[in-house]
Amino acid sequence: MLAITGLIGSGKSLVASVVREAGFEVLDADSLAHKLYRENADLRKKIAREFGDEAIDESGVNRPYISQIVFNDEQKLCLLESIVHPILQNEIEKRNPHFIEAAVLYKWQDFAKKMQEIWIVQADENIRRERLLKKGMSQSDIERRMRVQGVASGEWLVGKIVKIVNNGSKEVCIDFTKCLIEKIQHL
């Protein structure tokens, strides 16, 4: 399994889309988590027990409600992660995709050790802010999420690390990603 990771706004989704276009399965850990919120009744019960009934809605979890809590209280974020991450990691391992896209990989150090290769997408903070604003995120939400993620530099990672610096145009990032794909196709 290979991983695509990086801080919010770095371009993980762009890299993942190029990998998908090349014919590889890329499991998006965030999307899988939201699927688990909808489909896993035990997970929803645990979340409701810790965060209240208003944490649950027809889509699984009340994302605005949960986000407001966890991105303003690091202990609450850790609590949510302690509930969700073990279930999520187990589901990823069961599916065993060729690639995973997981921003939270820096929090899964033992899980990261299982990766054959980790692609870290990086971009300067001001560029990431610009991208997130263009996507419609509010400045306060961007600041909260960046503060929670911190500086996750990748120094904690083990194994084969590939850095994808995404400070330029989309085309440059796409071309570099295609070169990486060619290398793994020849292994």
Backbone as numpy.savetxt, mean C-alpha at the origin, in Angstrom:
# Nx Ny Nz CAx CAy CAz Cx Cy Cz
7.33 -14.19 -4.92 6.48 -13.01 -4.92 7.37 -11.77 -4.92
6.98 -10.79 -5.71 7.68 -9.51 -5.75 6.74 -8.44 -5.19
7.30 -7.38 -4.64 6.49 -6.34 -4.03 6.78 -4.98 -4.66
5.73 -4.18 -4.76 5.83 -2.78 -5.16 5.38 -1.98 -3.94
6.25 -1.09 -3.45 5.91 -0.33 -2.26 6.43 1.09 -2.41
6.04 1.94 -1.48 6.48 3.34 -1.48 5.49 4.18 -0.70
5.88 5.39 -0.46 5.05 6.31 0.30 3.87 6.80 -0.53
2.87 7.34 0.12 1.69 7.86 -0.53 2.07 8.91 -1.58
1.51 8.77 -2.77 1.76 9.72 -3.84 3.05 9.48 -4.61
3.75 8.39 -4.31 5.04 8.15 -4.97 4.90 7.61 -6.39
3.79 6.92 -6.67 3.59 6.36 -8.01 3.49 4.85 -8.03
3.18 4.24 -6.88 3.04 2.78 -6.82 2.00 2.28 -7.81
0.88 2.97 -7.88 -0.21 2.53 -8.77 0.20 2.61 -10.23
0.97 3.62 -10.60 1.46 3.74 -11.97 2.36 2.54 -12.30
3.29 2.24 -11.42 4.20 1.10 -11.62 3.39 -0.19 -11.71
2.42 -0.36 -10.80 1.60 -1.57 -10.81 0.81 -1.70 -12.11
0.33 -0.58 -12.65 -0.43 -0.64 -13.91 0.45 -1.09 -15.07
1.70 -0.65 -15.09 2.64 -1.06 -16.14 2.92 -2.56 -16.01
3.06 -3.04 -14.79 3.32 -4.46 -14.55 2.11 -5.28 -15.01
0.90 -4.81 -14.69 -0.32 -5.51 -15.14 -0.40 -5.55 -16.66
-0.10 -4.42 -17.31 -0.15 -4.36 -18.77 0.83 -5.35 -19.40
1.89 -5.67 -18.68 2.87 -6.64 -19.18 2.40 -8.09 -18.96
1.24 -8.24 -18.34 0.66 -9.57 -18.18 0.83 -10.23 -16.83
1.36 -9.49 -15.86 1.55 -10.06 -14.53 0.37 -9.72 -13.64
0.04 -10.66 -12.75 -0.97 -10.38 -11.74 -0.33 -9.50 -10.66
-1.01 -8.41 -10.30 -0.57 -7.55 -9.20 -1.73 -7.45 -8.22
-1.53 -7.98 -7.05 -2.55 -7.91 -6.02 -2.36 -6.61 -5.24
-3.38 -5.78 -5.22 -3.36 -4.51 -4.49 -3.81 -4.80 -3.06
-2.88 -4.69 -2.12 -3.18 -5.01 -0.72 -4.29 -4.14 -0.15
-4.33 -2.87 -0.54 -5.37 -1.97 -0.05 -6.75 -2.40 -0.56
-6.83 -2.73 -1.84 -8.11 -3.20 -2.40 -8.55 -4.51 -1.75
-7.59 -5.39 -1.52 -7.92 -6.66 -0.87 -8.43 -6.41 0.55
-7.82 -5.47 1.26 -8.29 -5.14 2.61 -9.75 -4.68 2.56
-10.10 -3.86 1.58 -11.48 -3.37 1.48 -12.44 -4.50 1.12
-11.97 -5.45 0.33 -12.79 -6.63 0.02 -13.01 -7.44 1.30
-11.96 -7.60 2.08 -12.09 -8.32 3.34 -13.05 -7.61 4.29
-13.03 -6.28 4.30 -13.97 -5.52 5.14 -15.41 -5.87 4.75
-15.66 -6.00 3.46 -17.02 -6.32 2.98 -17.41 -7.76 3.27
-16.46 -8.68 3.09 -16.80 -10.11 3.06 -16.51 -10.87 4.35
-15.70 -10.34 5.23 -15.28 -11.07 6.42 -16.04 -10.53 7.65
-17.10 -11.25 8.02 -17.94 -10.80 9.13 -17.17 -10.74 10.45
-16.26 -11.70 10.68 -15.47 -11.68 11.92 -14.59 -10.44 12.00
-14.00 -10.06 10.88 -13.17 -8.86 10.84 -14.01 -7.63 11.18
-15.20 -7.52 10.58 -16.08 -6.38 10.87 -16.48 -6.35 12.34
-16.75 -7.51 12.93 -17.12 -7.56 14.35 -15.99 -7.06 15.23
-14.76 -7.48 14.92 -13.60 -7.04 15.70 -13.42 -5.53 15.59
-13.60 -4.99 14.39 -13.47 -3.54 14.19 -14.56 -2.81 14.94
-15.80 -3.30 14.86 -16.91 -2.66 15.57 -16.70 -2.70 17.07
-16.17 -3.80 17.57 -15.92 -3.94 19.01 -14.91 -2.88 19.48
-13.90 -2.59 18.66 -12.85 -1.64 19.06 -13.16 -0.19 18.71
-13.92 0.02 17.62 -14.14 1.39 17.13 -15.60 1.83 17.16
-16.49 0.97 17.60 -17.90 1.31 17.69 -18.68 0.88 16.45
-19.99 0.76 16.60 -20.86 0.33 15.51 -20.82 1.28 14.31
-20.54 2.56 14.58 -20.50 3.53 13.46 -19.29 3.30 12.54
-18.39 2.42 12.94 -17.23 2.08 12.11 -17.61 1.15 10.96
-18.80 0.57 11.03 -19.27 -0.39 10.02 -20.39 0.24 9.21
-20.34 0.03 7.88 -21.44 0.48 7.02 -21.68 -0.55 5.93
-22.53 -0.22 4.96 -22.90 -1.19 3.92 -21.72 -1.60 3.03
-20.66 -0.79 2.97 -19.50 -1.14 2.16 -18.48 -1.97 2.94
-18.75 -2.22 4.18 -17.83 -2.97 5.04 -17.43 -2.14 6.23
-16.61 -1.11 5.98 -16.25 -0.17 7.04 -16.53 1.25 6.58
-16.82 2.09 7.53 -17.06 3.50 7.27 -15.69 4.18 7.15
-15.18 4.24 5.92 -13.81 4.71 5.70 -13.56 6.12 6.22
-14.45 7.08 5.95 -14.19 8.43 6.49 -14.11 8.44 8.02
-15.00 7.70 8.65 -15.02 7.63 10.11 -13.71 7.01 10.64
-13.34 5.86 10.10 -12.12 5.17 10.53 -10.88 6.02 10.24
-10.83 6.61 9.03 -9.67 7.45 8.66 -9.49 8.60 9.63
-10.60 9.24 9.98 -10.53 10.38 10.90 -9.94 9.95 12.24
-10.27 8.77 12.68 -9.75 8.27 13.96 -8.28 7.88 13.84
-7.96 7.00 12.89 -6.62 6.40 12.88 -5.54 7.33 12.37
-5.90 8.30 11.52 -4.86 9.21 11.03 -4.66 10.40 11.96
-5.35 10.37 13.10 -5.14 11.38 14.14 -4.68 10.79 15.45
-4.56 9.46 15.51 -4.18 8.79 16.75 -3.37 7.55 16.40
-2.08 7.63 16.60 -1.19 6.55 16.20 -1.51 5.23 16.92
-1.95 5.30 18.15 -2.31 4.08 18.88 -3.53 3.41 18.26
-4.48 4.22 17.82 -5.68 3.67 17.16 -5.30 3.05 15.81
-4.36 3.67 15.11 -3.88 3.10 13.85 -3.23 1.75 14.12
-2.40 1.67 15.12 -1.75 0.40 15.48 -2.79 -0.66 15.85
-3.83 -0.25 16.56 -4.90 -1.18 16.93 -5.59 -1.72 15.69
-5.97 -0.83 14.77 -6.62 -1.27 13.53 -5.71 -2.21 12.76
-4.44 -1.85 12.65 -3.49 -2.69 11.91 -3.32 -4.05 12.58
-3.35 -4.10 13.91 -3.20 -5.38 14.61 -4.39 -6.30 14.34
-5.52 -5.73 14.00 -6.72 -6.50 13.67 -6.67 -6.94 12.20
-6.34 -6.02 11.31 -6.47 -6.24 9.87 -5.25 -6.92 9.25
-4.05 -6.50 9.60 -2.86 -6.97 8.89 -2.62 -8.47 8.93
-2.79 -9.15 10.07 -2.58 -10.61 10.04 -3.52 -11.33 9.07
-4.77 -10.90 9.04 -5.76 -11.50 8.13 -5.39 -11.19 6.69
-4.99 -9.96 6.43 -4.61 -9.53 5.10 -3.37 -10.28 4.60
-2.35 -10.39 5.42 -1.14 -11.11 5.03 -1.45 -12.58 4.74
-2.27 -13.19 5.56 -2.65 -14.58 5.36 -3.36 -14.75 4.01
-4.24 -13.83 3.70 -4.98 -13.90 2.42 -4.04 -13.70 1.23
-3.09 -12.80 1.36 -2.11 -12.58 0.28 -1.31 -13.86 0.06
-0.86 -14.47 1.13 -0.07 -15.70 1.00 -0.88 -16.83 0.37
-2.15 -16.92 0.72 -3.00 -17.95 0.12 -3.13 -17.74 -1.39
-3.25 -16.49 -1.81 -3.42 -16.17 -3.23 -2.10 -16.28 -4.00
-1.00 -16.02 -3.32 0.35 -16.12 -3.89 0.47 -15.47 -5.28
0.21 -14.18 -5.38 0.33 -13.51 -6.67 1.79 -13.32 -7.05
2.02 -13.02 -8.32 3.40 -12.75 -8.75 3.91 -11.46 -8.10
3.04 -10.43 -8.04 3.37 -9.13 -7.44 2.31 -8.75 -6.41
2.74 -8.02 -5.39 1.79 -7.32 -4.52 2.16 -5.84 -4.54
1.14 -5.02 -4.48 1.33 -3.58 -4.30 0.88 -3.29 -2.87
1.83 -2.87 -2.03 1.52 -2.69 -0.62 2.31 -1.52 -0.03
1.62 -0.42 0.19 2.26 0.74 0.81 2.75 0.40 2.22
2.03 -0.50 2.88 2.34 -0.82 4.28 3.44 -1.86 4.43
4.10 -2.24 3.36 5.13 -3.28 3.45 6.20 -2.92 4.49
6.46 -1.62 4.66 7.48 -1.21 5.63 7.08 -1.57 7.07
5.80 -1.85 7.28 5.34 -2.28 8.61 5.32 -3.80 8.73
5.56 -4.49 7.64 5.49 -5.96 7.61 6.89 -6.53 7.40
7.80 -6.25 8.27 9.19 -6.64 8.05 9.37 -8.15 7.89
8.70 -8.96 8.68 8.83 -10.41 8.53 8.22 -10.87 7.20
7.10 -10.30 6.84 6.45 -10.63 5.57 7.33 -10.20 4.40
7.97 -9.04 4.52 8.83 -8.51 3.45 10.01 -9.45 3.17
10.46 -10.16 4.19 11.58 -11.09 4.01 11.24 -12.22 3.04
9.96 -12.46 2.82 9.51 -13.52 1.92 9.53 -13.09 0.45
9.75 -11.80 0.19 9.72 -11.29 -1.18 11.01 -11.63 -1.91
10.88 -12.01 -3.17 12.05 -12.27 -4.01 12.75 -10.96 -4.37
11.93 -9.92 -4.54 12.46 -8.61 -4.91 11.45 -7.57 -4.45
11.94 -6.41 -4.02 11.06 -5.33 -3.58 11.38 -4.08 -4.39
10.38 -3.58 -5.08 10.53 -2.35 -5.87 9.98 -1.20 -5.03
10.84 -0.28 -4.66 10.44 0.88 -3.86 10.30 2.08 -4.79
9.07 2.58 -4.91 8.82 3.76 -5.73 9.00 4.98 -4.83
9.87 5.89 -5.29 10.19 7.07 -4.48 9.95 8.35 -5.28
9.54 9.38 -4.57 9.38 10.72 -5.15 9.56 11.74 -4.05
10.05 12.90 -4.42 10.22 13.97 -3.45 8.88 14.34 -2.82
8.94 14.79 -1.57 7.73 15.09 -0.82 6.85 16.14 -1.51
7.44 17.19 -2.04 6.63 18.23 -2.68 5.93 17.70 -3.93
6.58 16.81 -4.65 5.97 16.20 -5.85 4.82 15.29 -5.43
5.02 14.53 -4.36 3.95 13.67 -3.87 2.74 14.49 -3.43
2.99 15.61 -2.75 1.90 16.50 -2.32 1.11 17.00 -3.54
1.83 17.46 -4.54 1.17 17.95 -5.77 0.29 16.89 -6.39
0.80 15.69 -6.50 0.03 14.59 -7.10 -1.24 14.31 -6.30
-1.12 14.30 -4.99 -2.27 14.00 -4.14 -3.32 15.11 -4.21
-2.86 16.35 -4.28 -3.80 17.46 -4.44 -4.55 17.34 -5.77
-3.84 16.96 -6.84 -4.47 16.78 -8.15 -5.49 15.65 -8.13
-5.27 14.66 -7.26 -6.23 13.55 -7.13 -7.45 13.95 -6.31
-7.42 15.14 -5.71 -8.57 15.62 -4.96 -8.48 15.47 -3.46
-7.33 15.06 -2.94 -7.19 14.97 -1.48 -7.04 16.37 -0.89
-7.56 16.55 0.29 -7.41 17.84 0.96 -6.00 17.96 1.53
-5.55 19.18 1.69 -4.22 19.43 2.25 -4.10 18.81 3.64
-5.15 18.94 4.46 -5.08 18.40 5.83 -5.01 16.88 5.81
-5.74 16.24 4.90 -5.69 14.78 4.80 -4.31 14.32 4.33
-3.75 15.03 3.38 -2.41 14.71 2.89 -1.40 14.80 4.04
-1.46 15.88 4.80 -0.52 16.07 5.91 -0.66 14.97 6.95
-1.89 14.62 7.30 -2.11 13.56 8.30 -1.53 12.23 7.81
-1.81 11.88 6.57 -1.35 10.59 6.05 0.17 10.56 5.90
0.75 11.67 5.46 2.21 11.72 5.35 2.87 11.64 6.72
2.27 12.28 7.68 2.83 12.25 9.04 2.80 10.83 9.59
1.70 10.12 9.35 1.58 8.74 9.84 2.59 7.83 9.16
2.78 8.00 7.85 3.74 7.16 7.14 5.18 7.50 7.49
5.43 8.72 7.84 6.79 9.12 8.18 7.69 9.09 6.97
8.89 8.61 7.17 9.90 8.67 6.12 10.26 7.29 5.58
9.57 6.25 5.88 9.80 4.88 5.40 10.78 4.80 4.23
12.04 4.86 4.52 13.08 4.97 3.51 13.41 3.66 2.81
13.08 2.57 3.41 13.41 1.28 2.83 14.66 0.66 3.45
15.30 1.36 4.37 16.51 0.83 5.01 16.23 -0.43 5.81
15.01 -0.63 6.22 14.61 -1.79 7.01 14.46 -3.03 6.14
14.37 -2.84 4.82 14.11 -3.96 3.92 15.32 -4.86 3.77
15.03 -6.10 3.51 16.08 -7.07 3.27 15.90 -7.66 1.89
16.92 -8.32 1.39 16.81 -8.96 0.09 17.13 -8.01 -1.04
16.64 -8.34 -2.20 16.95 -7.55 -3.39 16.00 -6.35 -3.48
16.58 -5.16 -3.42 15.83 -3.92 -3.45 16.11 -3.20 -4.77
15.05 -2.73 -5.41 15.18 -1.92 -6.61 14.46 -0.60 -6.33
15.16 0.50 -6.49 14.54 1.82 -6.27 14.12 2.40 -7.61
12.88 2.85 -7.65 12.31 3.51 -8.82 12.07 4.96 -8.43
12.93 5.85 -8.89 12.80 7.26 -8.56 11.82 7.88 -9.56
10.71 8.39 -9.05 9.61 8.87 -9.88 9.39 10.37 -9.66
10.43 11.15 -9.90 10.32 12.61 -9.77 10.04 13.29 -11.11
10.16 12.54 -12.20 9.98 13.12 -13.52 8.61 12.84 -14.10
8.59 12.68 -15.39 7.32 12.45 -16.09 6.87 11.00 -15.91
5.59 10.78 -16.19 5.05 9.42 -16.15 5.79 8.54 -17.15
6.11 9.10 -18.29 6.76 8.33 -19.35 8.10 7.78 -18.89
8.86 8.57 -18.16 10.17 8.12 -17.66 9.97 6.94 -16.69
8.99 7.07 -15.80 8.71 6.01 -14.83 8.23 4.75 -15.56
7.38 4.91 -16.53 6.87 3.78 -17.31 8.01 3.07 -18.03
8.88 3.83 -18.68 10.00 3.22 -19.42 10.93 2.46 -18.48
11.23 3.05 -17.32 12.10 2.38 -16.36 11.45 1.08 -15.86
10.16 1.14 -15.58 9.44 -0.04 -15.11 9.45 -1.14 -16.18
9.28 -0.75 -17.44 9.32 -1.74 -18.52 10.69 -2.42 -18.59
11.75 -1.67 -18.33 13.09 -2.26 -18.30 13.21 -3.28 -17.17
12.65 -2.96 -16.01 12.67 -3.89 -14.88 11.89 -5.16 -15.22
10.76 -4.99 -15.88 9.95 -6.15 -16.27 10.71 -7.04 -17.23
11.40 -6.44 -18.18 12.21 -7.23 -19.13 13.26 -8.06 -18.39
13.86 -7.49 -17.37 14.87 -8.22 -16.60 14.27 -9.42 -15.88
13.09 -9.26 -15.27 12.51 -10.41 -14.56 11.94 -11.43 -15.51
11.56 -11.03 -16.72 11.07 -11.98 -17.71 12.18 -12.88 -18.22
13.41 -12.42 -18.12 14.55 -13.19 -18.61 15.20 -14.05 -17.53
14.65 -14.04 -16.34 15.21 -14.85 -15.25 14.75 -16.29 -15.34
